[in-house]
Amino acid sequence: MNFQQLKYAVEVEKTESISKAAKKLFMGQPNLSKSIKELETEIGITLFSRSPKGVSVTIEGKEFLRYARSIVAQVEELQNTYVSQGRKWKSFTVASARTTYISLGFTNFVNRMLGTEDLHVQYRETNGYTIINLVASGEANVGILRYNVMHQDYYFEQLAENNLDYEELYTFQMQILVDKNHPLADKKKLRYEDLDSYIEVRHGDSYQVQNMDDFDFHKSLGNIIYIYDRGSQFDLLRCVKGSYMFASPVSECFLQKSGFRIIPCENAGVHKDILIFQKGKKRSVYMPAFIACLREEIQKIEEENSETVFPDKIRKIYRERKN
């Protein structure tokens, strides 16, 4: 077993495809397949299940790959820190739930960092399962994890198992995001029943990972479009008539520029965004500036929407549903 084999296995896990991983690694697909098989033979377990649609990690492979990701991340950190000519790369990686206010906060953070020499930043939007793994393995400096408050105990167990600490960021009730020309765009408030005849846009991998449809979504049947990247959601909301999406609150500035409307939904779930870190590990020097940018974006939203965000009411809803 060598570092290169671990790196190959981690890349296959990320891409869920031997061919895609081979392209990213700039190597031939047969050579990559051979290397993975040799690794599996050496360690005595099957890491991936193969199918015409790609590959998926086996139950046995999950634990091995968790260690492999950690080793690869640490070695790459060493390589990035001690490069030729004695220069140091200043890297900062964020793994986040797919949400607009966080991406805007990250944008503001990058703007503040302009002029910093050799700063390499990475922003990865993905699902909760992957966020936890990225932070636990050291591939991400910080994660922003989102969950329905009804599932808080489950996620706290996951954090404890992965030796992760957390800091609360934002608690809110999900709202309905629609295009300005949507039939419901002028409504001041909605209920689930108002949405039954329309088509929902939903992040597919988040749904599959959490498998908590009864709590997180108002319906498991009906018209649903599953997507796997945040960019396409805006095209769908603009172009698919009657489409909508559950989203966290966003600033009025974004809504005006993008041409969307966001509408409170009375019986929507209460969600929480938390920052997660490796427990006991020294935080990046860029962490305070990044968190400050996120909190500034949240403050802007709350000041603009004081009548709809209402933290006191959110807490009341949370207590009622918990009881």
For each residue, the residues with C-beta under 8 A, 3 or more apart:
1: 5 6 39 42 43
2: 5 6
3: 6 7 71 72 75
4: 7 8 35
5: 1 2 8 9 35 36 38 39
6: 1 2 3 9 10 39 68 71 72
7: 3 4 10 11 25 72
8: 4 5 11 12 21 25 32 35 36 39
9: 5 6 12 13 36 39 47 65 68
10: 6 7 13 14 65 68 69 72
11: 7 8 14 15 21 24 25
12: 8 9 15 16 17 18 21 32 36 47 48 55
13: 9 10 16 48 57 61 65 69
14: 10 11 21
15: 11 12 20 21 24
16: 12 13 20 54 55 56
17: 12 20 21 54 55
18: 12 21 22 29 32 33 36 50 54 55
19: 22 23 29
20: 15 16 17 23 24
21: 8 11 12 14 15 17 18 24 25 32
22: 18 19 25 27 28 29 31 32
23: 19 20 26
24: 11 15 20 21
25: 7 8 11 21 22 32
26: 23
27: 22 31 32
28: 22 31 32
29: 18 19 22 32 33
30: 33 34
31: 22 27 28 34 35
32: 8 12 18 21 22 25 27 28 29 35 36
33: 18 29 30 36 37
34: 30 31 37 38
35: 4 5 8 31 32 38 39
36: 5 8 9 12 18 32 33 39 40 47 48
37: 33 34 40 41
38: 5 34 35 41 42
39: 1 5 6 8 9 35 36 42 43 47
40: 36 37 43 44 45 46 47
41: 37 38 44
42: 1 38 39
43: 1 39 40 64
44: 40 41
45: 40 58 60 61 64
46: 40 49 58 60 61
47: 9 12 36 39 40 57 58 60 61 64 65
48: 12 13 36 55 56 57 58 61
49: 46 55 56 57 58
50: 18 55
51: 54 55 56
52:
53:
54: 16 17 18 51
55: 12 16 17 18 48 49 50 51
56: 16 48 49 51
57: 13 47 48 49 61 62 65
58: 45 46 47 48 49 61 62
59: 62
60: 45 46 47 63 64
61: 13 45 46 47 48 57 58 64 65
62: 57 58 59 65 66
63: 60 66 67
64: 43 45 47 60 61 67 68
65: 9 10 13 47 57 61 62 68 69
66: 62 63 69 70 133 136 137
67: 63 64 70 71
68: 6 9 10 64 65 71 72
69: 10 13 65 66 72 73 133 134 137 138 139
70: 66 67 73 74 136 137 138
71: 3 6 67 68 74 75
72: 3 6 7 10 68 69 75 76 137 139
73: 69 70 76 77 137 138 139
74: 70 71 77 78 138
75: 3 71 72 78 79
76: 72 73 79 80
77: 73 74 80 81 91 138
78: 74 75 81 82
79: 75 76 82 83
80: 76 77 83 88 89 91 120
81: 77 78 88 89
82: 78 79 86 88
83: 79 80 86 87 88 89
84: 87
85:
86: 82 83
87: 83 84 118
88: 80 81 82 83 118
89: 80 81 83 118 120
90: 116 117 118 119 120 286
91: 77 80 119 120 121 122
92: 119 120 121 122 141 284 286 290
93: 121 122 123 124 134 139 140 141 142
94: 106 121 122 123 124 140 141 142 143 144 290
95: 124 126 130 131 134 135 139 140 142 143 144
96: 99 102 103 106 123 124 125 126 131 143 144
97: 102 125 127 128 131 144 145 146 206 273
98: 125 126 203 206 230
99: 96 102 103 144 146 247 248 273
100: 103 104 247 248 250 254
101: 104 105 170 248 249 250 251 294 297 298 301
102: 96 97 99 105 106 144 273 294 297
103: 96 99 100 106 107 123 125 230
104: 100 101 107 108 250 251 254 297
105: 101 102 108 109 290 293 294 296 297
106: 94 96 102 103 109 110 123 290 293 294
107: 103 104 110 111
108: 104 105 111 112 293 296 297
109: 105 106 112 113 286 289 290 293
110: 106 107 113 114 121
111: 107 108 114
112: 108 109 289 293
113: 109 110 116 119 121 286 289
114: 110 111
115:
116: 90 113 119
117: 90
118: 87 88 89 90
119: 90 91 92 113 116
120: 80 89 90 91 92
121: 91 92 93 94 110 113
122: 91 92 93 94
123: 93 94 96 103 106
124: 93 94 95 96 134 140
125: 96 97 98 103 229 230
126: 95 96 98 130 131 134 205
127: 97 130 131 203 205 206 209 210
128: 97 131 132 145 146 147 155 206 209 210
129: 132 133 209
130: 95 126 127 133 134 209
131: 95 96 97 126 127 128 134 135 140 143 144 145 276
132: 128 129 135 136 143 145 158 159 162 164 276
133: 66 69 129 130 136 137 162
134: 69 93 95 124 126 130 131 137 139 140 143
135: 95 131 132 138 139 140 141 142 143 162 164 276 277 278
136: 66 70 132 133 162 163 164 278
137: 66 69 70 72 73 133 134
138: 69 70 73 74 77 135 278
139: 69 72 73 93 95 134 135
140: 93 94 95 124 131 134 135 143
141: 92 93 94 135 277 283 284 286 287
142: 93 94 95 135 275 276 277 283 284 287 290
143: 94 95 96 131 132 134 135 140 275 276 277
144: 94 95 96 97 99 102 131 169 273 274 275 276 294
145: 97 128 131 132 155 166 273 274 276
146: 97 99 128 248 271 272 273
147: 128 151 152 154 155 210 271 272
148: 151 212 215 216 269 270 271
149: 152 171 269 270 271 272 318 321 322
150: 215 269 321 322
151: 147 148 154 155 210 212 215
152: 147 149 155 156 272
153: 156 157
154: 147 151 157 158
155: 128 145 147 151 152 158 159
156: 152 153 159 160
157: 153 154 160 161
158: 132 154 155 161 162
159: 132 155 156 162 164 165 166 276
160: 156 157 163 164
161: 157 158
162: 132 133 135 136 158 159
163: 136 160 278 279 280
164: 132 135 136 159 160 276 277 278 279
165: 159 276 277 278 279
166: 145 159 274 275 276 277
167: 274 275 277 291
168: 171 272 274 275
169: 144 272 273 274 275 294 295 298
170: 101 248 272 273 298
171: 149 168 270 271 272 273 311 314 315 318
172: 248 249 270 271 272 273 309 314
173: 264 265 268 269 270 271 313 314 317
174: 246 247 248 265 268 269 270 271
175: 246 247 248 249 262 263 264 265 268 308
176: 184 190 195 244 245 246 247 262 263 264 265 268
177: 237 244 245 246 247 250 260 261 262
178: 182 184 185 237 243 244 245 260 261 262 263
179: 182 185 237 238 243 259 260 261
180: 185 259 260 261
181: 185
182: 178 179 185 242 243 244 261
183: 198 242
184: 176 178 187 190 194 195 198 244 263
185: 178 179 180 181 182 261 263
186:
187: 184 190 194 263
188: 263 264
189: 263 264 265 266
190: 176 184 187 194 195 263 264 265 266
191: 194 265 266 267
192: 195 196 218 219 265 267 268
193: 196
194: 184 187 190 191
195: 176 184 190 192 198 200 218 244
196: 192 193 219 222
197: 242
198: 183 184 195 223 242 243 244
199: 222 223 224 225 240 242 243 244
200: 195 217 219 222 223 224 225 243 244 245 246
201: 224 225 227 233 236 237 240 243 244 245
202: 206 207 217 224 225 226 227 245 246
203: 98 127 206 207 226 227 228 230 233
204: 207 208 226 227 228
205: 126 127 208 209 228
206: 97 98 127 128 202 203 209 210
207: 202 203 204 210 211 213 216 217 226
208: 204 205 211
209: 127 128 129 130 205 206
210: 127 128 147 151 206 207 216
211: 207 208
212: 148 151 215 216
213: 207 216 217 220
214: 220
215: 148 150 151 212 269
216: 148 207 210 212 213 269
217: 200 202 207 213 220 246
218: 192 195 267 268
219: 192 196 200 222 224
220: 213 214 217
221:
222: 196 199 200 219
223: 198 199 200
224: 199 200 201 202 219
225: 199 200 201 202 236 240 243
226: 202 203 204 207
227: 201 202 203 204 232 233 236
228: 203 204 205 232
229: 125 232 233
230: 98 103 125 203 233 234
231: 234 235
232: 227 228 229 235 236
233: 201 203 227 229 230 236 237 245
234: 230 231 237 238 258 260
235: 231 232 238 239
236: 201 225 227 232 233 239 240 243
237: 177 178 179 201 233 234 240 243 244 245 260
238: 179 234 235 259
239: 235 236
240: 199 201 225 236 237 243
241:
242: 182 183 197 198 199
243: 178 179 182 198 199 200 201 225 236 237 240
244: 176 177 178 182 184 195 198 199 200 201 237
245: 176 177 178 200 201 202 233 237
246: 174 175 176 177 200 202 217 265 268
247: 99 100 174 175 176 177 250 262
248: 99 100 101 146 170 172 174 175 271 273
249: 101 172 175 262 301 305 308 309
250: 100 101 104 177 247 254 255 262 301
251: 101 104 254 255 297 300 301 304
252: 255 256 304 305
253: 256 257 300
254: 100 104 250 251 257 258 260
255: 250 251 252 258 259 260 261 262
256: 252 253
257: 253 254
258: 234 254 255
259: 179 180 238 255
260: 177 178 179 180 234 237 254 255
261: 177 178 179 180 182 185 255
262: 175 176 177 178 247 249 250 255
263: 175 176 178 184 185 187 188 189 190
264: 173 175 176 188 189 190 268 308
265: 173 174 175 176 189 190 191 192 246 268
266: 189 190 191
267: 191 192 218
268: 173 174 175 176 192 218 246 264 265
269: 148 149 150 173 174 215 216
270: 148 149 171 172 173 174 314 317 318 321
271: 146 147 148 149 171 172 173 174 248
272: 146 147 149 152 168 169 170 171 172
273: 97 99 102 144 145 146 169 170 171 172 248
274: 144 145 166 167 168 169
275: 142 143 144 166 167 168 169 291
276: 131 132 135 142 143 144 145 159 164 165 166
277: 135 141 142 143 164 165 166 167 281 283
278: 135 136 138 163 164 165 281
279: 163 164 165
280: 163
281: 277 278
282:
283: 141 142 277 287
284: 92 141 142 287
285: 288
286: 90 92 109 113 141 289 290
287: 141 142 283 284 290 291
288: 285 291 292
289: 109 112 113 286 292 293
290: 92 94 105 106 109 142 286 287 293 294
291: 167 275 287 288 294 295
292: 288 289 295 296
293: 105 106 108 109 112 289 290 296 297
294: 101 102 105 106 144 169 290 291 297 298
295: 169 291 292 298 299
296: 105 108 292 293 299 300
297: 101 102 104 105 108 251 293 294 300 301
298: 101 169 170 294 295 301 302
299: 295 296 302 303
300: 251 253 296 297 303 304
301: 101 249 250 251 297 298 304 305 309
302: 298 299 305 306 309 311
303: 299 300 306
304: 251 252 300 301
305: 249 252 301 302 308 309
306: 302 303 309 310
307: 310
308: 175 249 264 305
309: 172 249 301 302 305 306 314
310: 306 307 313 314
311: 171 302 314 315
312: 315 316
313: 173 310 316 317
314: 171 172 173 270 309 310 311 317 318
315: 171 311 312 318 319
316: 312 313 319 320
317: 173 270 313 314 320 321
318: 149 171 270 314 315 321 322
319: 315 316 322 323
320: 316 317 323
321: 149 150 270 317 318
322: 149 150 318 319
323: 319 320
